[in-house]
Amino acid sequence: MSGGDSLEIESGQFDDWPGLGRVCRLGLATRGNTSLEPEDVEHAVDCGINYLNWCRHADGLQEWIRQSGRRREDVRVAVQFFARTASGAREELSECLEQLGTDYLDVLTYYYVESEAEWEQIISADGAAEVVDAARAEGVVRSIGLTSHQRGLAAEWVSGGRLDSLMIRYNAAHRGAERDVFPVTEAQKCPVVAFTCLRWGELIRSTPDDPPGFSVPSAADCYRWVMCQSAVTVALAAPDGRHELDEVLAVISPFQEMTPAVHSAISDHGDRVYRHGGGFP
């Protein structure tokens, strides 16, 4: 895809994360259905990636972190955290540190908190926050975040002041966070990690309503589109294998601004994907 003049929306390869310092705005993750070898992760770090999101699967990302040695200080390791109770959090935190071979986590993210009841359990007496907040005070956890699909609730929880960061779905087809979340996170100076940037791959596929001559965006285009949003600190990518990784790394090798014409074309494509995808607000 190609377009015209320089984009006026604030963009860039790096951002500042309070307490963690400079982070690359393209982050790397693995999931249960994706795979990277340790040498792939090394390659990504060599290219400038320094935000690594581990989802608790034994994989190449975990192995690289375990073997990172002095490079551990160069990256920011985020972990998806499942515990809701203090006893569960105590056990899970210990497991995470052992499995990664590290004595601290840069970001601990309460994973998929989707209801007020879950959040109340986390912050109640004997809830997970009792252990996690203490770990932050001790320097074992440097930043506490939360992942959710519930934009309104997530914004409320950020406003409550107990979270240092938020992980939320955001892509060209799902832009509700611009209305429901980003005004709050920006006011709170709360870093945002965007996930599902490709809308499960649908943004890099055609729709029945595409105009004549339209070329679907690449994965790199979609991540670059997300990074054009100044409220997003990190756009998270989960490539499957070296080929997809190299496609994603095109975003920062070297980093290039997105033109307004390309940004607009991807937004329009996102609207078409949303109309045909259905089911997700």
N, C-alpha and C positions, 0 to 999 in steps of 0.2 A: 504494500500500500504506500502511496506517496501523497504529498500535499504541499501546502504553500508556506506561509510565513512562520516565524518562531512563535511557539506557544507562550502565551502571557501568564498562564497558570504557573504558580511556583512549582518547580521540579528540581531534581538533582539526584545524584547517586548516593549521597550520605546525609544523615541527619543526626542530631544529638539526642540521646536518650538519657534523661536525668539519672544520675547515679551510675550509668554504664558507659558514658562517653559516646564517641562517634560510632554509628552503626551503618553498614551498607543497607540501603533501602530495598535491596533484593535479598530475601532470606531463603534459606534452603531447609527443606523438610523431607522426611520419608514417611510413608504410610504403610499399612499392612499389605497393600496391593502395588507398592512400588519398591524398587530396589536400586541401591547404589553401593558400589564397592568402596572400601576405604580410600583407594587411590583416586576415585572420582571425587570424593569429598576433599581430598588434598588438592586436586586440580581446581575445584571451586574456590577454595580458600586462597590459593595462589592467584586466582583471577580477581580477588577482592571481596568475596563473600565472607562476612564475619558474624552473621546471625544464623545459628543452627538450631532448628526446632526438632527435638526428639520426641517421638510419640510412644515410647516405651516398648518398641519391638526390638528384638535382637537383630541388628542389621549393620550395614557398613558405616552408617553414621555413628552408631554407638561405638563400634570398633575404632573408628578414627579418633573419636574423643578420648577413648581409653589410651590410645597410643600417642596422643598429641604432644606430650611432654611440655617443652617450653612454649609451644604454640598455643597451649590452652589459654594463656593470658591474652592472646590476640583475637580470640573469638568470644562471642556471647552465646552461651548455651541455655536454651529454653527447654523446659520439660512440661509435658502435659500431665496433670496431676488429678488422680481420680478420687482420692479420699475425701470423705465428707465429715468424718469424726476425728477427734483428737487421737484416739488409739490407732485408727487406720492411717492417719497422716504421719504419725511417728514411725510406723513400720514402713510406709511407702517412701518417705523421705530418706530413711536409712538405705533402703534398697536402691533408690535412684543414685545416691552418691557412690555406693559400692559398684553398681553396674556400669557407671560411667568412669570409675576410677578417679574421681575428683573430690575435693573437700568443700566445694561450694557450687551453687547453681546461680547463674545470672538472672534467670527469669523462671519462676514457678507459676504455672497457669492452671487454675482450677478448670478442669476440662468439662465442657458442655454443661454448664449450669443453665437449666432451661425453665426454672420455676422459682417463684418467690419462696416456696417451702424449702427447696434445695439450698438457696442462699441463706435462709434463716438457720438451717441446720449447720451450715459451715461456720457462721459467726456466733452461734449460740454457745453457752457454757458447754465444755467438752466437745466443741466442734473443731473442725480441722484448722480454723484460723488461730486457735489457741497455740497450736504447735508451729504453724507456718509464720505467724507474727513474731514468735519468740526466735525462730530461726533467722528471720530478717534482722532482728535486733542484734543477734550474735554474728552476723555476716555470713552465715551459711547459705542464706537466700538473699540475693541483692535486690530483687524486684518481684512484686506479687501481681499477677494478672488473672484474667478470667476469660474463658471462651464461651460464647453464647450465640444462638441465632435470634434471641429475643431482644430486638433493638431497644424497645422502650424500657424494659427491665434493666438491660445492661447500662443504659444511660443513667438510670436512677442509682444503680449500684456504684457507678463511677462518681456520681455527685455526692455519695455518702462518704467519700474520702478514704475508704479502706483499701482501694486498689491503686496500684502504680501504673497499670497498663490494661489494655483491652484488646482482645482478639475477636474480630467480627467479620462476617461475610461481606465482601464488597467486590463488585466487578461491573463491567459495562451493562450487564443485564439486570443487576440488582443494585440499585443506587439509593435505596431508602435510607442508608446510613448518612447520606448527605443531609437529610432532613432530621432524622431521629437521634443520631449519635454524635456526629462531628461537631455540632455547635457546643455540646457539653464537653467532649474530650478536649477541644481546643481551649475552652474557657478554663478547664482544670489543668491544662498543659499535660495531658495524659497521653502517652504514646499509644498508637493504634497499630496492630498487626492485622493485615487483610489476608483472609484465606478464601479459597474457591475462586481465585482470580480468573480462571478459564471457564467457570460455570460447568464443571465436570466435562470439559472438552467441547461443549456446544458452541462456544464463542469462536472456535477455530474451524467450525463446519458451516456449510451454507444453510440457508432457510428457503422455503418456497417463495418468499417475498423479496429476495435479493434483487436489486435493480440490474438491468443488463450491464455486463462488463465488470460487475463488482467482484473483487478478489477478497476472499476471507482473510482476516488478520492472522498473523502468525502468533505463536505463543509469546514470543518476545514483544510483539505489538501490544498484546493484552496486558502483560505485566507493566510495560512502559505506560500504558493508559492509566493503570491504577496508581503508578508512581507520580503521575501528573497531579494527583490530589494531595495538596499540601498537608491535609489532616492525617494522611497515612504515613506512618513512620517506616514500616516494613511491609512489602508485598511478598507473601510467602509462596514459594514454588516447590512442587513435589515431583520432579521429573523421574521417569522410570528408565534408568540406564544412562550410559554415557552420551548416546546420540541425543536424547531429549535434554540432557543436562547442557550440552553444548548449544542447543537451540535457545535455551533459557539464558545462558551466559552471554548471548549476543546482546542482551540488554545493557551490559556493563563493559563489553569488550570491543570498542570503548563505549562509555555511556553517551547516548545521543538524546537531545531534547526531541519531543514530539511536536509536529506542526499542528496548528489549529484545524486544518483540513482533515488530517488523519484522525485527530482526536474526535472530531465531529462525526466522521464516517464510522468509527468504531462504536461511538455512542448510538448512532442510528442502527447499526447492526445489533447492538445489545437490545435495543427496543424490539427488533424483529425476533431475536432469540427468546426474549421474555414472552412475547405473544404466543409463540409456538411451544415453548417449554412448559409453561403452566405449573401450578402447584406450589410455587415458592414465592412468598411476598418479597 
